[in-house]
Amino acid sequence: MKFNSVKANTITHRAAWFSTRPMIVLLVLAGLTQLCGCKTTFLQITPKQAELSQPTTVPLDMRSGLPIVSVLINGQGPYRLLLDTGAEITCLNRRVMRELNLPPSDYKWQQFTTSSGKLNIKSYKHIQTMTIGNAQLKNLDAMEIGITSDVISQNIPIDGLLSVRVFYNLLMTIDYQDNQLTIAPYQSIPLNSPNTYKSYLKYSIHQIVDLKVGHQTMPFIIDSGSSMGFCFLNHPGNEVTWIREPRLTHAVQTVYGKNSNVYKGQIRENIQIGETLILSPAVYNIISPDFIMAGPDQKKIIIKERTSLLGADVLKLFNVTFDQRAEHIRFKPNSAVENQAY
């Protein structure tokens, strides 16, 4: 099958920024934290407590393949959050934070970060309870963002991003076929079970699995917040054979601004996900302004990392289960895949 990806409205790239200057940024942050007298308490990215006695299933509002879930925060809401496995921390619109009158996180708001050459301040707030179905998630932090309805599309309003890390002590399954999210009490998924991969974290943020691309293996960040399918970030894909050379299609908003160019082509190699073989898929290629401005040596480092995304236009073929404790991810093909030759 020739896999045709839907046109993406936009993409929420946490990955693109870290693919260009990961360790430098982390070192700068550490230095600035000491210089400005910031608190050194760690962010509570995962809830301190997760209460769930039996599996609970809630509907997902799928927009361009992106899963949006309704949650209650401190008993108020519901609020619509994009379930984003590429987000390092749960994020809320500043309007929502004001509406809820959330108290500051112990981490406070004084972390500086570098984006497009500017120094910004990130504000962190504390959530006492987050309710999703029958699951009660207690004591976690969220970051304030100025997200608006056109982050995904002008017609898809959301109140923030829900990080997969909030489900660390539970099992979480995104059922793309039936448009639902299932959360279950923790039970390890054996690595030798069908369609299961060992995952690993890159820079303690992104969940990555190694997939077979032709005769080679390439790392892919699992990113349910991207409506694209397969996507190369800041590397040209020199190790694959292009049936259709990537051509510029549009520009998207990333952490750099609105000027990251998106190219789309098709590769000859098949990509295997568990027992499913996707034949000669369409592949996007995003080239950011930071990559364009990088020096030759830095570009070589970025290209060598071969950072890639696996987004919603391919994830929709599966029910994807995250066992974060064991660092396992299972891609169970849905019936649409089982009944067709991929």
SULCORBEL-V503937 format. One record per pair of residues at least 6 apart in sequence whose ideal C-beta (glycine too) atoms are under 7 Angstrom apart, sorted by the first residue. I is the first residue (numbers start at 0). J is the second residue. D is the distance in whole Angstrom. If there is no record, write none. Layout:
i=I j=J d=D
i=I j=J d=D
//
This chain:
i=0 j=278 d=5
i=0 j=340 d=6
i=0 j=341 d=5
i=1 j=278 d=6
i=1 j=279 d=5
i=2 j=228 d=7
i=2 j=277 d=5
i=2 j=280 d=4
i=2 j=281 d=6
i=3 j=281 d=6
i=4 j=227 d=6
i=4 j=228 d=4
i=4 j=281 d=5
i=4 j=283 d=7
i=4 j=312 d=4
i=5 j=63 d=7
i=5 j=64 d=7
i=5 j=226 d=7
i=5 j=312 d=5
i=7 j=226 d=4
i=7 j=227 d=5
i=8 j=63 d=6
i=8 j=151 d=6
i=8 j=152 d=4
i=8 j=226 d=6
i=9 j=150 d=7
i=9 j=151 d=6
i=9 j=251 d=5
i=9 j=252 d=6
i=10 j=225 d=4
i=10 j=226 d=7
i=10 j=227 d=6
i=10 j=251 d=5
i=11 j=83 d=6
i=11 j=85 d=7
i=11 j=150 d=7
i=11 j=224 d=4
i=11 j=225 d=7
i=12 j=253 d=4
i=12 j=254 d=6
i=13 j=85 d=5
i=13 j=86 d=6
i=13 j=87 d=6
i=13 j=204 d=7
i=14 j=85 d=6
i=14 j=205 d=6
i=14 j=220 d=5
i=14 j=222 d=7
i=14 j=232 d=6
i=14 j=306 d=6
i=14 j=308 d=6
i=15 j=232 d=5
i=15 j=233 d=7
i=15 j=253 d=5
i=15 j=254 d=7
i=15 j=259 d=7
i=15 j=285 d=6
i=15 j=287 d=5
i=16 j=254 d=4
i=17 j=202 d=5
i=17 j=204 d=7
i=18 j=232 d=5
i=18 j=233 d=5
i=18 j=301 d=6
i=18 j=304 d=6
i=18 j=306 d=4
i=19 j=233 d=6
i=19 j=287 d=7
i=19 j=289 d=5
i=19 j=290 d=6
i=19 j=293 d=7
i=19 j=301 d=6
i=21 j=202 d=5
i=24 j=113 d=6
i=27 j=113 d=6
i=28 j=110 d=7
i=28 j=111 d=7
i=28 j=112 d=6
i=31 j=111 d=4
i=32 j=39 d=7
i=32 j=110 d=7
i=35 j=109 d=6
i=35 j=111 d=7
i=37 j=107 d=7
i=37 j=109 d=4
i=37 j=110 d=6
i=38 j=105 d=7
i=38 j=106 d=6
i=38 j=107 d=5
i=40 j=105 d=4
i=40 j=106 d=5
i=42 j=88 d=6
i=42 j=104 d=7
i=42 j=106 d=5
i=42 j=123 d=6
i=42 j=140 d=5
i=43 j=138 d=6
i=43 j=139 d=5
i=43 j=140 d=4
i=44 j=88 d=5
i=44 j=140 d=7
i=44 j=162 d=7
i=44 j=164 d=5
i=45 j=139 d=7
i=45 j=164 d=5
i=45 j=165 d=6
i=45 j=167 d=4
i=46 j=136 d=4
i=46 j=137 d=6
i=46 j=138 d=6
i=46 j=139 d=4
i=46 j=165 d=6
i=47 j=137 d=6
i=47 j=138 d=4
i=48 j=137 d=4
i=48 j=138 d=6
i=49 j=134 d=7
i=49 j=136 d=6
i=49 j=168 d=5
i=49 j=169 d=6
i=50 j=135 d=4
i=51 j=133 d=6
i=51 j=134 d=4
i=51 j=169 d=6
i=51 j=182 d=6
i=51 j=184 d=5
i=52 j=184 d=7
i=54 j=181 d=6
i=54 j=182 d=7
i=54 j=183 d=4
i=55 j=132 d=3
i=55 j=133 d=4
i=55 j=134 d=6
i=55 j=182 d=5
i=56 j=132 d=7
i=56 j=179 d=5
i=56 j=180 d=7
i=56 j=181 d=5
i=57 j=68 d=6
i=57 j=131 d=6
i=57 j=132 d=4
i=57 j=179 d=7
i=57 j=180 d=5
i=58 j=178 d=6
i=58 j=179 d=6
i=59 j=66 d=4
i=59 j=67 d=7
i=59 j=68 d=6
i=59 j=178 d=5
i=59 j=179 d=6
i=59 j=180 d=5
i=60 j=67 d=4
i=61 j=178 d=5
i=62 j=151 d=7
i=62 j=152 d=7
i=62 j=155 d=5
i=63 j=151 d=7
i=63 j=152 d=6
i=63 j=226 d=4
i=64 j=226 d=5
i=64 j=311 d=3
i=64 j=312 d=6
i=64 j=315 d=5
i=65 j=81 d=6
i=65 j=151 d=6
i=65 j=224 d=7
i=65 j=226 d=6
i=65 j=311 d=6
i=66 j=82 d=4
i=66 j=173 d=6
i=66 j=180 d=7
i=66 j=223 d=6
i=67 j=79 d=5
i=67 j=80 d=7
i=67 j=81 d=6
i=67 j=157 d=6
i=68 j=80 d=6
i=68 j=82 d=5
i=68 j=131 d=7
i=68 j=161 d=6
i=68 j=180 d=6
i=69 j=77 d=4
i=69 j=79 d=6
i=70 j=76 d=6
i=70 j=77 d=6
i=70 j=78 d=6
i=70 j=80 d=6
i=70 j=129 d=6
i=70 j=130 d=6
i=70 j=131 d=5
i=70 j=161 d=7
i=71 j=77 d=6
i=71 j=130 d=4
i=72 j=78 d=6
i=72 j=99 d=6
i=72 j=126 d=6
i=72 j=129 d=6
i=73 j=99 d=6
i=73 j=126 d=7
i=73 j=127 d=5
i=73 j=128 d=6
i=74 j=128 d=7
i=75 j=99 d=6
i=78 j=95 d=6
i=78 j=158 d=4
i=78 j=159 d=7
i=79 j=156 d=7
i=79 j=157 d=5
i=79 j=158 d=5
i=80 j=157 d=7
i=80 j=158 d=6
i=80 j=159 d=5
i=80 j=160 d=6
i=80 j=161 d=4
i=81 j=151 d=7
i=81 j=157 d=5
i=81 j=160 d=5
i=81 j=161 d=7
i=81 j=224 d=6
i=82 j=161 d=5
i=82 j=173 d=7
i=82 j=180 d=7
i=82 j=223 d=6
i=83 j=160 d=4
i=83 j=161 d=6
i=83 j=162 d=7
i=83 j=223 d=6
i=83 j=224 d=3
i=84 j=163 d=4
i=84 j=206 d=6
i=84 j=221 d=5
i=84 j=222 d=6
i=84 j=223 d=4
i=84 j=224 d=7
i=85 j=205 d=6
i=85 j=220 d=6
i=85 j=222 d=4
i=85 j=224 d=5
i=85 j=225 d=7
i=86 j=160 d=4
i=86 j=162 d=4
i=86 j=224 d=6
i=87 j=162 d=7
i=87 j=204 d=4
i=88 j=140 d=7
i=88 j=141 d=7
i=88 j=142 d=5
i=88 j=162 d=5
i=89 j=139 d=7
i=89 j=141 d=5
i=89 j=159 d=7
i=89 j=160 d=6
i=89 j=161 d=6
i=89 j=162 d=5
i=89 j=165 d=6
i=90 j=141 d=6
i=90 j=142 d=5
i=90 j=144 d=5
i=90 j=146 d=7
i=90 j=159 d=5
i=90 j=160 d=4
i=91 j=141 d=5
i=91 j=143 d=6
i=91 j=158 d=7
i=91 j=159 d=4
i=92 j=144 d=7
i=92 j=146 d=5
i=92 j=158 d=5
i=92 j=159 d=5
i=93 j=143 d=5
i=93 j=145 d=6
i=95 j=158 d=5
i=95 j=159 d=6
i=96 j=124 d=5
i=96 j=143 d=5
i=101 j=124 d=4
i=101 j=125 d=6
i=101 j=126 d=7
i=102 j=124 d=7
i=102 j=125 d=5
i=103 j=124 d=6
i=103 j=125 d=7
i=104 j=123 d=4
i=104 j=124 d=6
i=104 j=125 d=5
i=104 j=140 d=4
i=106 j=123 d=5
i=106 j=140 d=6
i=107 j=123 d=7
i=108 j=120 d=6
i=108 j=121 d=7
i=108 j=122 d=4
i=108 j=123 d=6
i=109 j=120 d=7
i=110 j=121 d=5
i=111 j=118 d=5
i=111 j=119 d=7
i=111 j=120 d=7
i=112 j=119 d=6
i=112 j=121 d=6
i=114 j=254 d=5
i=115 j=255 d=6
i=115 j=256 d=6
i=121 j=142 d=6
i=122 j=143 d=4
i=123 j=140 d=5
i=123 j=142 d=6
i=124 j=140 d=7
i=124 j=141 d=6
i=124 j=143 d=6
i=125 j=140 d=6
i=126 j=139 d=5
i=126 j=141 d=6
i=127 j=137 d=7
i=127 j=138 d=7
i=128 j=135 d=6
i=128 j=136 d=7
i=128 j=137 d=5
i=129 j=136 d=4
i=129 j=139 d=7
i=129 j=165 d=7
i=131 j=182 d=6
i=132 j=182 d=6
i=134 j=169 d=7
i=134 j=182 d=5
i=136 j=165 d=6
i=139 j=165 d=6
i=144 j=159 d=7
i=146 j=157 d=7
i=146 j=159 d=6
i=148 j=155 d=6
i=148 j=156 d=4
i=151 j=157 d=7
i=160 j=224 d=7
i=163 j=171 d=7
i=163 j=206 d=7
i=163 j=321 d=6
i=166 j=182 d=7
i=166 j=321 d=7
i=166 j=323 d=7
i=167 j=323 d=5
i=167 j=324 d=7
i=168 j=185 d=6
i=169 j=182 d=5
i=169 j=183 d=6
i=169 j=184 d=7
i=169 j=185 d=6
i=170 j=183 d=4
i=170 j=185 d=6
i=170 j=186 d=6
i=170 j=320 d=6
i=170 j=322 d=6
i=171 j=182 d=6
i=171 j=321 d=5
i=172 j=181 d=4
i=172 j=318 d=6
i=172 j=319 d=7
i=172 j=320 d=4
i=173 j=180 d=6
i=173 j=223 d=6
i=173 j=319 d=5
i=174 j=181 d=6
i=174 j=318 d=5
i=175 j=314 d=6
i=175 j=315 d=4
i=175 j=317 d=7
i=175 j=318 d=7
i=175 j=333 d=7
i=176 j=318 d=7
i=176 j=333 d=4
i=176 j=334 d=7
i=176 j=335 d=6
i=185 j=324 d=6
i=187 j=322 d=6
i=187 j=324 d=7
i=187 j=325 d=5
i=188 j=195 d=6
i=188 j=320 d=6
i=188 j=322 d=4
i=188 j=325 d=7
i=188 j=327 d=5
i=188 j=329 d=6
i=190 j=197 d=6
i=190 j=327 d=6
i=192 j=329 d=7
i=193 j=273 d=7
i=193 j=274 d=7
i=194 j=273 d=3
i=194 j=274 d=6
i=194 j=329 d=6
i=194 j=330 d=5
i=194 j=331 d=6
i=195 j=327 d=5
i=195 j=329 d=5
i=196 j=208 d=4
i=196 j=327 d=7
i=196 j=328 d=5
i=197 j=326 d=6
i=197 j=327 d=6
i=198 j=206 d=5
i=198 j=207 d=6
i=198 j=208 d=5
i=198 j=326 d=5
i=198 j=327 d=7
i=198 j=328 d=5
i=199 j=207 d=6
i=199 j=326 d=6
i=200 j=206 d=6
i=201 j=207 d=5
i=205 j=220 d=4
i=206 j=220 d=7
i=206 j=221 d=5
i=206 j=328 d=7
i=207 j=218 d=5
i=207 j=219 d=6
i=207 j=220 d=5
i=208 j=219 d=6
i=208 j=221 d=7
i=208 j=328 d=6
i=209 j=216 d=5
i=209 j=218 d=6
i=210 j=216 d=7
i=210 j=217 d=6
i=210 j=219 d=5
i=210 j=270 d=6
i=210 j=271 d=7
i=210 j=272 d=6
i=211 j=270 d=7
i=211 j=271 d=4
i=212 j=239 d=6
i=212 j=268 d=5
i=212 j=270 d=5
i=213 j=239 d=7
i=213 j=268 d=3
i=213 j=269 d=7
i=215 j=238 d=6
i=217 j=305 d=6
i=217 j=307 d=6
i=218 j=305 d=7
i=218 j=307 d=7
i=219 j=307 d=5
i=219 j=308 d=7
i=219 j=309 d=4
i=220 j=306 d=7
i=220 j=307 d=7
i=220 j=308 d=5
i=220 j=309 d=7
i=221 j=309 d=6
i=221 j=328 d=7
i=222 j=308 d=5
i=222 j=309 d=7
i=222 j=310 d=5
i=223 j=311 d=6
i=223 j=314 d=6
i=225 j=308 d=5
i=225 j=310 d=3
i=225 j=311 d=6
i=226 j=310 d=6
i=226 j=311 d=5
i=226 j=312 d=6
i=227 j=283 d=5
i=227 j=308 d=7
i=227 j=310 d=4
i=227 j=312 d=6
i=228 j=280 d=7
i=228 j=281 d=7
i=228 j=310 d=6
i=228 j=312 d=4
i=228 j=313 d=4
i=229 j=270 d=7
i=229 j=280 d=6
i=229 j=282 d=5
i=229 j=283 d=7
i=229 j=307 d=7
i=229 j=309 d=6
i=229 j=313 d=6
i=230 j=282 d=7
i=230 j=283 d=4
i=230 j=285 d=6
i=230 j=307 d=6
i=230 j=308 d=4
i=230 j=310 d=6
i=231 j=282 d=6
i=231 j=284 d=5
i=231 j=307 d=5
i=232 j=285 d=5
i=232 j=306 d=4
i=232 j=307 d=6
i=232 j=308 d=6
i=233 j=286 d=6
i=233 j=287 d=6
i=233 j=290 d=4
i=233 j=301 d=5
i=233 j=306 d=7
i=234 j=301 d=7
i=234 j=302 d=4
i=234 j=305 d=5
i=234 j=306 d=7
i=235 j=284 d=7
i=236 j=282 d=7
i=236 j=284 d=6
i=239 j=266 d=5
i=239 j=268 d=5
i=240 j=266 d=6
i=240 j=267 d=4
i=240 j=268 d=6
i=241 j=264 d=5
i=241 j=265 d=7
i=241 j=266 d=6
i=242 j=265 d=5
i=242 j=266 d=7
i=242 j=267 d=5
i=242 j=279 d=6
i=243 j=264 d=5
i=243 j=265 d=4
i=244 j=264 d=5
i=245 j=262 d=4
i=245 j=263 d=6
i=245 j=264 d=4
i=245 j=284 d=5
i=246 j=262 d=6
i=246 j=263 d=6
i=246 j=264 d=7
i=247 j=260 d=6
i=247 j=262 d=6
i=248 j=261 d=5
i=248 j=262 d=7
i=248 j=263 d=5
i=249 j=261 d=5
i=250 j=257 d=6
i=250 j=258 d=6
i=250 j=259 d=6
i=250 j=260 d=6
i=250 j=261 d=7
i=251 j=259 d=5
i=251 j=261 d=6
i=253 j=259 d=4
i=253 j=287 d=6
i=255 j=287 d=5
i=255 j=288 d=5
i=255 j=289 d=6
i=258 j=288 d=6
i=259 j=285 d=6
i=259 j=286 d=7
i=259 j=287 d=5
i=259 j=288 d=7
i=260 j=286 d=5
i=261 j=283 d=6
i=261 j=285 d=5
i=262 j=283 d=7
i=262 j=284 d=4
i=263 j=281 d=6
i=263 j=283 d=5
i=264 j=282 d=6
i=264 j=284 d=7
i=265 j=279 d=6
i=265 j=281 d=5
i=265 j=282 d=7
i=266 j=279 d=6
i=266 j=280 d=7
i=266 j=282 d=5
i=267 j=279 d=6
i=269 j=276 d=5
i=269 j=277 d=6
i=269 j=278 d=5
i=269 j=279 d=7
i=270 j=277 d=5
i=270 j=280 d=6
i=272 j=330 d=5
i=273 j=330 d=5
i=274 j=332 d=7
i=275 j=316 d=7
i=275 j=332 d=5
i=275 j=336 d=6
i=275 j=341 d=5
i=276 j=341 d=6
i=277 j=313 d=7
i=277 j=341 d=6
i=278 j=341 d=7
i=290 j=298 d=7
i=290 j=301 d=6
i=293 j=301 d=7
i=316 j=332 d=6
i=316 j=333 d=6
i=316 j=335 d=7
i=316 j=336 d=5
i=317 j=330 d=4
i=317 j=331 d=6
i=317 j=332 d=6
i=317 j=333 d=6
i=318 j=331 d=5
i=318 j=333 d=6
i=319 j=328 d=7
i=319 j=330 d=6
i=320 j=328 d=7
i=320 j=329 d=4
i=321 j=328 d=6
//
